């Protein structure tokens, strides 16, 4: 049986892993994903709480791991990093130790923005961000070509970014 939401005067119990977040938690998370630097007073006003309980909720969401980290998103064009490659990687062997070794190696590469272990014809999908094609060529020769367990890789390049969003929408 689902517990009713706490009344305004009741103290709210902390969420436990697997327990759904309440509407205010979801509003806070949605708003912080758009701008984590919003002053607590403004956040409180937007979610309908006073500043102290809002601050406590944000602290709890951090402590419980709902907020993994706060970062500044840099505009790639402003810093001259405009080439985005989507690289499908197929390995020769898929033993657990070999997979872990590949994952450690590829995760240590600063050009690799994201790495996914995927189903289908390839084993991994990488999002690789470079200044230009020369930089990408260096990455291929120094990282991918040196990895002896790669059977083959295929690259596709971004022509135009249509949508980019880092937020995970939580229904309020």
Secondary structure, DSSP 8 states (H G I E B T S, - for coil): -------TTS------TTS---HHHHHHHHHHHH-TT--HHHHHHHHTS-HHHHHHHHHHHHHTTSS--------TTTTT--EEEEEEEEES---HHHHHHHHHHHHT-TTEEEEEE-SSS-SEEEEEEESSHHHHHHHIIIIITT-TTEEEEEEEE-S-------------
